[in-house]
Amino acid sequence: MRKILLLGGSAQQVVVIEIAKRLGYYTVLCDFLPDNPGQYVADRFYPVSTTDKDAVLKIAEKEKVDGVLAYASDPAAPTAAYVAEKLGLASNPYESVGILCDKARFRRFLTENGFASPFAKSYRDSAAAAKDIREGVFRLPAVVKPTDSSGSKGVAVISSAHGCEPLIERAFDRSRSHTVIIEEYVEKDGYQVAGDGLSVNGELVFRCFANDHFNADAPNPFVPIAAGFPSVLPDEIQSLIHREIQRLISLLHMRTCTYNFDIRVGVDGRIYLMEVAPRDGGNYIPQVIRYMTGVDLAEISVRAAMGERITLPSGIAPKGLYAYYAVHSLADGVLDSVEIDESFSKRHIVANHITAQPGDTVHGFVGSDTTLGCLILRFDSVDEMLDLLDHSEKWIKIKYRG
């Protein structure tokens, strides 16, 4: 039986363990978190960090695996590429994956190759970063980010030099390499573009763009709470975005790979590739896309990691309007209930992946690690989708104890 090594066993990653087993593969899992649910699904489990490249390589060699996959995980994607490259397995260039997963290196690559990119600098010292803010090196507002985190963890907007230090320190706290990037804020025209895509042998053969939605009342209002598919951008703008992504893929010599996108169309009309992560999106985005198009990017990721030939049916077209919604709290507290309007639930909820339980301690929404779970939704019209995702207070309420 052929073996696949999977990096990460969170609730959202269990889906690919199940897919790999359905496809007849023996599943080996690495995850350092002791309470990960994937360990109870995989055939073999190792309590090893997915970012420890050499430890994961030793396990891959010991198990004689035939493929490595980091599903929906930025931190583990370079490890998967490193191990696969060392063992001669199906993969993408380790150097290129490293560029895509490091925000500072990615910004430099974009600038050096003529892509639209905000002015940015990286720092390993918080005092130096704060000094540059105070001395006007950046036009404010600016964004501070850990260079190596995902899910918007540690991201904040700096609107004033006064009080910037705690925001910078928080970003440093969320960086494994103790490195942050500060970049000037890109003012967007319309909805931020989310979504996933697929390249096969270096050609972007599939992409599914969405509209990102935010909650201005959240502790971090710059973290998306939802993405509605398909994008409302004009076709010509989507084609322009496609060409920019393709140019990036070609320059990096990427081969067969799934991608998660965060893209802005600036008020200056330029296309800003904020992030092109070499992995499937989190928050059940591949499942949303499967409902809408029939294309199963999660299964494709498994097959690609195992070196299988990837083909897509012709004439793929969206069928309906779908979204993910990240259920979130606006404050810290003890959860009493998540109340969803009954009529909304019957009409719109396709799948319920809420994991938080009454009595759990919950935290105000500042990143993907503070969600209470996700809902997959469907809608009957674009106007309905945009309205209900922009105004989720109409149909969902979080109640607290005490």
C-alpha positions in Angstrom: 0.0 0.0 0.0 1.3 3.4 -1.0 1.9 5.9 1.9 1.2 9.6 2.2 2.6 11.8 4.9 0.2 14.5 6.1 1.4 17.6 8.0 -1.3 18.8 10.4 -4.3 17.1 12.0 -6.7 19.9 12.9 -10.4 19.6 12.5 -10.2 21.3 9.1 -7.3 19.0 8.0 -9.1 15.8 8.9 -10.9 16.0 5.5 -7.7 15.1 3.6 -6.8 12.3 5.9 -10.2 10.8 5.1 -9.8 11.5 1.4 -6.4 9.8 1.3 -7.8 6.7 3.1 -10.8 6.6 0.7 -8.3 6.7 -2.2 -6.6 3.6 -0.7 -3.5 5.3 0.7 -1.9 4.5 4.1 -1.9 7.7 6.1 1.0 8.9 8.3 0.3 12.1 10.3 2.6 14.6 12.0 1.2 17.2 14.4 2.8 18.5 17.7 -0.6 19.5 19.3 -1.6 16.7 21.7 -5.4 17.3 21.2 -5.4 17.2 17.4 -8.4 15.1 16.1 -6.5 13.8 13.1 -4.5 11.4 15.2 -7.6 9.3 15.7 -8.3 9.1 11.9 -4.8 8.5 10.5 -3.3 5.1 10.3 -0.1 6.2 12.1 0.6 9.3 14.1 3.8 11.1 15.2 3.7 13.9 17.8 6.2 16.0 15.8 6.1 19.7 14.8 5.2 20.2 11.1 7.8 23.0 11.0 10.7 20.8 12.1 11.9 19.9 8.6 14.6 17.5 9.6 12.5 15.6 12.1 9.7 15.2 9.5 12.3 14.1 6.9 13.4 11.3 9.3 9.8 10.1 9.7 9.3 10.2 5.9 12.4 8.1 5.4 11.5 5.7 8.2 8.0 5.2 6.8 9.1 5.2 3.1 6.3 7.5 2.1 5.3 8.1 -1.5 4.1 11.6 -1.0 4.0 14.6 1.4 1.1 17.1 1.8 0.7 20.2 4.0 -3.0 20.8 3.5 -4.3 24.3 4.3 -1.1 25.2 6.3 1.3 27.9 5.4 3.8 27.0 8.2 4.0 23.4 7.1 4.2 24.0 3.3 7.9 24.6 3.2 8.5 21.5 5.2 6.5 19.4 2.7 8.5 20.9 -0.2 11.8 20.3 1.6 11.0 16.7 2.4 9.6 15.9 -1.0 12.6 17.5 -2.7 15.0 15.5 -0.6 13.3 12.3 -1.4 12.6 13.0 -5.0 8.8 13.0 -4.6 6.2 15.1 -6.4 6.6 18.6 -5.2 7.3 22.3 -6.1 10.7 24.0 -5.7 11.5 24.4 -2.0 13.0 27.8 -2.7 9.9 29.0 -4.4 7.5 27.7 -1.7 9.7 29.4 0.8 9.3 32.7 -1.0 5.5 32.4 -1.1 5.3 31.5 2.6 7.6 34.3 3.8 5.9 37.7 3.6 9.1 39.7 3.5 10.7 37.5 0.8 7.5 37.6 -1.2 7.3 41.4 -1.1 10.9 41.6 -2.3 10.3 39.1 -5.1 7.2 41.1 -6.3 9.1 44.4 -6.3 12.1 43.0 -8.1 9.9 41.5 -10.8 7.7 44.5 -11.5 4.5 43.5 -9.7 2.4 46.1 -7.9 3.5 45.9 -4.3 3.3 48.3 -1.3 6.5 49.8 0.1 7.6 47.3 2.9 10.5 46.6 5.2 11.2 43.6 7.5 12.5 43.8 11.1 13.9 41.6 13.7 13.9 44.3 16.3 10.8 46.0 17.6 12.5 49.2 18.6 13.8 49.7 15.1 10.4 49.1 13.6 8.8 51.6 16.0 11.5 54.1 15.3 10.8 54.0 11.6 7.1 54.5 12.2 7.8 57.5 14.4 10.3 59.0 11.9 7.8 58.8 9.0 9.5 56.1 7.0 6.1 54.8 6.2 3.0 56.6 4.9 0.3 55.8 7.5 -1.8 53.8 7.8 0.6 50.9 7.6 0.1 47.1 8.3 2.4 45.1 10.6 2.5 41.3 10.1 4.6 38.4 11.3 6.5 37.2 8.2 5.7 33.6 8.8 2.2 33.3 10.3 -1.1 32.4 8.6 -4.8 33.1 9.1 -4.1 36.8 9.8 -2.7 36.0 13.2 -0.7 39.0 14.6 -1.8 41.3 11.8 -2.7 44.9 12.8 -3.1 48.3 11.1 -1.0 51.1 12.5 -2.9 54.4 12.1 -0.7 56.6 14.3 2.8 56.6 15.6 1.4 57.0 19.0 0.8 53.6 20.6 2.3 51.6 17.7 4.6 49.6 20.0 2.0 47.1 21.4 0.8 46.3 17.8 4.4 45.7 16.7 5.2 43.6 19.8 2.0 41.5 19.2 3.2 40.8 15.7 6.6 39.7 16.9 4.9 37.4 19.5 3.2 35.5 16.6 6.3 35.0 14.5 8.3 31.8 14.9 11.4 33.4 13.4 10.9 36.7 15.4 10.6 38.7 12.2 7.9 41.1 11.1 7.1 43.1 8.1 5.6 46.6 7.9 4.0 47.7 4.7 2.0 50.6 3.6 -1.7 50.0 3.5 -3.2 49.3 0.1 -6.6 51.1 -0.3 -8.9 48.6 -2.2 -11.5 49.3 -4.8 -14.5 47.1 -3.9 -14.3 43.8 -2.1 -10.9 42.2 -1.4 -10.4 39.1 -3.6 -10.2 35.7 -1.9 -10.3 32.2 -3.3 -8.3 29.2 -4.4 -6.7 28.0 -7.6 -4.7 25.2 -9.2 -1.8 25.0 -11.5 -0.9 21.8 -13.5 2.6 21.6 -14.9 3.0 25.3 -14.4 -0.2 26.5 -16.0 -3.0 28.1 -13.9 -5.8 25.8 -15.1 -8.4 26.7 -12.5 -9.2 29.6 -10.2 -12.3 30.5 -8.2 -12.4 34.0 -6.8 -14.6 35.3 -4.0 -15.5 38.5 -2.1 -13.9 38.8 1.3 -16.1 40.2 4.1 -15.0 41.8 7.4 -16.6 42.8 10.7 -15.7 46.4 11.6 -16.7 45.7 15.3 -14.3 42.8 15.7 -11.2 43.3 17.9 -9.2 42.9 14.6 -11.4 44.3 11.9 -8.9 43.4 9.2 -9.3 39.7 9.4 -11.9 38.2 7.0 -15.0 36.7 8.6 -16.5 35.3 5.3 -15.9 34.8 1.6 -18.7 34.7 -0.8 -18.4 32.9 -4.2 -18.2 33.9 -7.0 -16.5 37.2 -7.1 -18.6 40.2 -8.3 -15.6 41.7 -10.1 -16.0 42.3 -13.8 -14.6 39.5 -16.0 -11.9 41.7 -17.5 -10.5 42.4 -14.0 -10.6 38.7 -13.1 -8.7 37.9 -16.3 -6.1 40.5 -15.4 -5.7 39.0 -12.0 -5.4 35.5 -13.6 -2.6 36.8 -15.8 -0.7 38.3 -12.9 -0.9 35.0 -10.9 0.2 33.1 -14.0 3.2 35.4 -14.4 4.1 34.7 -10.7 3.8 31.0 -11.1 6.0 31.0 -14.2 8.7 33.1 -12.6 8.8 30.8 -9.6 8.8 27.6 -11.7 5.9 26.2 -9.8 4.5 23.0 -11.2 1.3 21.3 -10.0 0.0 23.0 -6.9 -3.1 24.4 -5.2 -3.1 28.0 -4.1 -5.0 30.3 -1.7 -5.3 33.9 -2.7 -5.6 37.3 -1.0 -5.6 40.0 -3.6 -6.6 43.7 -3.8 -7.6 45.8 -6.7 -6.2 49.1 -5.6 -7.9 52.5 -6.0 -5.1 53.2 -8.4 -6.4 50.3 -10.6 -3.4 48.1 -10.1 -3.5 44.4 -9.0 -1.9 43.7 -5.7 -1.1 40.1 -5.0 -1.2 40.4 -1.2 -0.7 36.6 -0.7 -0.5 33.7 -3.0 0.0 30.8 -0.6 1.0 27.4 -2.0 -1.7 25.4 -0.3 -5.5 25.1 -0.1 -7.4 27.7 1.8 -8.6 27.3 5.3 -12.1 27.8 6.6 -13.4 25.0 4.3 -12.8 27.0 1.1 -12.1 23.9 -1.0 -15.4 22.4 0.2 -17.3 25.6 -0.7 -15.7 25.5 -4.2 -16.7 21.8 -4.5 -20.3 22.6 -3.8 -20.3 25.4 -6.4 -18.2 23.9 -9.2 -17.8 20.2 -8.6 -14.0 20.6 -8.5 -12.6 18.9 -5.4 -9.4 20.7 -4.7 -8.8 18.8 -1.5 -8.8 15.5 -3.4 -6.7 17.0 -6.1 -4.1 18.1 -3.5 -3.9 14.5 -2.3 -3.5 13.1 -5.8 -0.9 15.7 -6.7 1.2 15.0 -3.6 1.2 11.3 -4.7 2.3 12.2 -8.2 -0.9 11.3 -9.9 -1.9 12.9 -13.2 -4.3 15.7 -12.7 -7.1 16.4 -15.2 -10.1 18.6 -14.9 -13.5 18.3 -16.7 -14.1 20.8 -19.5 -16.7 23.5 -19.2 -16.5 24.0 -15.5 -19.0 26.7 -14.5 -20.3 28.0 -11.1 -23.7 26.5 -10.1 -25.2 28.7 -7.4 -23.7 31.1 -4.8 -21.9 29.7 -1.8 -19.8 31.1 1.1 -18.0 30.2 4.2 -18.7 32.1 7.4 -16.3 32.1 10.3 -18.4 32.1 13.4 -16.7 34.6 15.8 -17.0 36.4 19.1 -16.5 40.1 19.5 -15.3 39.8 23.1 -13.7 37.4 25.5 -16.0 35.4 27.6 -17.6 32.0 28.4 -19.8 30.8 25.6 -23.5 30.2 26.4 -24.9 29.6 22.9 -24.6 30.4 19.2 -28.1 31.4 18.2 -28.9 31.3 14.4 -32.2 32.5 13.0 -34.3 29.4 12.2 -35.5 30.7 8.9 -31.9 31.6 7.9 -30.7 28.1 9.0 -33.2 26.3 6.9 -32.7 28.4 3.8 -28.9 28.9 3.8 -26.9 26.5 5.9 -25.3 23.6 3.8 -22.9 22.4 6.4 -22.3 23.3 10.1 -18.7 23.0 11.4 -19.1 24.9 14.6 -16.7 23.3 17.1 -17.1 25.6 20.2 -19.3 24.2 22.9 -21.4 25.9 25.7 -19.1 26.5 28.6 -16.0 27.0 26.4 -13.8 30.1 27.0 -13.9 32.1 23.8 -11.9 35.1 22.7 -12.5 38.2 20.6 -11.8 37.5 16.9 -8.3 38.5 16.0 -7.3 35.7 13.7 -8.2 32.2 12.4 -7.3 30.6 15.7 -10.1 32.5 17.5 -13.0 31.3 15.4 -15.8 29.2 17.0 -16.0 27.2 13.8 -17.4 27.6 10.3 -20.6 27.5 8.4 -20.9 26.7 4.6 -23.8 28.7 3.2 -25.7 29.0 -0.1 -27.7 31.9 -1.4 -30.3 32.6 -4.1 -29.0 35.9 -5.4 -25.8 38.0 -5.3 -27.6 40.9 -3.5 -28.8 38.5 -0.8 -25.3 37.0 -0.4 -23.6 40.3 -0.1 -26.2 41.7 2.3 -26.3 38.8 4.6 -22.5 38.4 4.8 -21.9 42.1 5.3 -24.6 42.2 8.0 -24.4 38.9 9.8 -25.8 40.4 12.9 -29.2 40.0 11.2 -29.1 36.2 11.6 -26.5 35.1 14.1 -25.8 36.1 17.8 -23.2 34.9 20.3 -24.4 34.7 23.9 -22.2 34.5 27.0 -22.6 33.2 30.5 -22.4 35.4 33.5 
